[in-house]
Amino acid sequence: MVTRQMKLWCLGVVVSLMTSRAFSEVPAGDIRALEERIKVLEDDRRGLRPERADWLELGGDLRFNLVVPESATVLNYIEIDRLQFNFRATLSNGVYTAGNIQFRHGAGAATATSLVDKWYTRFSLGDHWLRAGLTDRFIEPGEMDLGSRLTAAYPILAAAFYRDEQYNVTAGGLFPTGFGDIRYRLSYGAGLIPGNRRPTEHGAPSFVVGLSTATDIFFADRDHGQRADEFGVGLGYRSHFGKDGTADLVGFGLVSRMTASPSRPTAIHSKDWATFINVIGWPENKQQRIGGRIVLRKASWLLMSEYIDATDGNLNRDAWNAQLSHRFKFNPLIGGRFLTAVEPLVRYGQYIVNTPKTLANPFTWDREQWNFAILCDIVRNVSLRIEYDVNKEITGGQEMANDEFRTQLRTRW
């Protein structure tokens, strides 16, 4: 009696023989070509995507820079700007925790530094959510709108007001309507300590005034503090037009207090502390940011403009910028494998301080900045940014030689 297992075994033998005969009639060169094609397809399928489990997603980001400052006091250099590891763990339906850890090695640094860049837990309920942890300020592009700076370098407005992260609890969500979506944010957190920052991503020229030496820096919201004293509110509206067009209109406000003796060391360099106090005017320690953003997206076009008015004690500043880019997609241009998209970008911005201009005090300078960039997608998850920044200052004296050219090769997995 022939069993079911014997029938299956016989069928397998017949199939094997037929397959062997079919391949024996195919030239060896065609078989090798077929094997190579299968390998390419497997590599493309796997790519550089994060390893995934049902509840865990892992990824990373490597940025490699070439920087050519205009200033003769800063040499050209190549560096690994950062190595970043990202994670997201789903804890239950609608609840996850996420963050990243960075390893950075800035120009001229003797050793690398590591830091937790972001780490937060988010609870979602339909179109509304609550997030607690170390995150960006919600006023950053992409949080309430479809904006993005795109470039490796931060514009002056971003560097001054929302580049760094803060400890906070933020509630957000949206209300769909028949004429668009209304979005909101409510936040309570530690705020950012007033500090200073360079106008370019890496180099900052020093200059001589009389018998002393000064460095080109400006006021910026820097490292997160410990005191929970910042309240924020944001309101946005998004509408759709045409086949693939969106328009975002966002307004926001942040109110907090400053302290001359923060529980953490201030980000202001000690040699600049006296100047800082004179400009800010203690005990007038009120701090607020009021601003907004308009973002228009249509097909491969992105137009974005933002504005912030800031008060720090007796110091008033305001900044704005406008950015335009267009993304060209095509079949790979180089060898049929490389260069899949190119996006030219131009951005112009101003940073205004309401104080008399003094060459010896860079905190008082007004600034203008042009950013020109070409953003290239080499292959999936590998991109090249080619950028040039043109900086101009109203100093009450000489202008700084602080333009900067940079390229950044970025790999994500």
Salt bridges, closest charged atoms under 4 A:
GLU25 OE2 - ARG21 NE 3.67
ASP43 OD2 - LYS39 NZ 3.16
ASP43 OD1 - ARG46 NH2 3.83
GLU57 OE1 - ARG52 NH1 3.21
ASP61 OD2 - ARG63 NH2 3.07
ASP61 OD2 - ARG410 NH2 2.72
GLU79 OE2 - HIS202 ND1 3.43
ASP81 OD2 - ARG82 NE 3.58
ASP81 OD1 - ARG104 NH2 3.54
ASP117 OD2 - LYS118 NZ 2.99
ASP136 OD2 - LYS118 NZ 3.58
GLU143 OE2 - ARG131 NH1 3.48
GLU143 OE2 - ARG185 NE 3.00
ASP145 OD2 - ARG293 NH1 2.92
ASP164 OD1 - ARG197 NH2 2.99
ASP164 OD2 - ARG222 NE 3.43
ASP181 OD2 - ARG183 NH2 3.56
GLU201 OE2 - ARG163 NH2 3.23
ASP216 OD1 - ARG367 NH2 2.75
ASP221 OD2 - ARG137 NH1 2.81
ASP221 OD1 - ARG289 NH2 2.76
ASP223 OD1 - HIS224 NE2 3.44
ASP223 OD2 - ARG264 NH2 3.06
GLU230 OE1 - ARG137 NH2 2.61
ASP244 OD1 - LYS298 NZ 3.37
ASP248 OD1 - ARG238 NE 2.76
ASP272 OD2 - HIS269 ND1 3.95
ASP272 OD1 - LYS271 NZ 3.46
GLU306 OE1 - ARG293 NH2 3.03
ASP312 OD1 - ARG289 NH2 2.97
ASP312 OD2 - ARG317 NH2 2.88
GLU343 OE1 - ARG327 NH1 3.74
ASP366 OD1 - LYS357 NZ 2.73
ASP377 OD2 - ARG327 NH2 2.22
GLU387 OE1 - ARG406 NH1 2.80
ASP389 OD2 - ARG406 NH2 2.59
GLU404 OE1 - ARG406 NH2 2.68
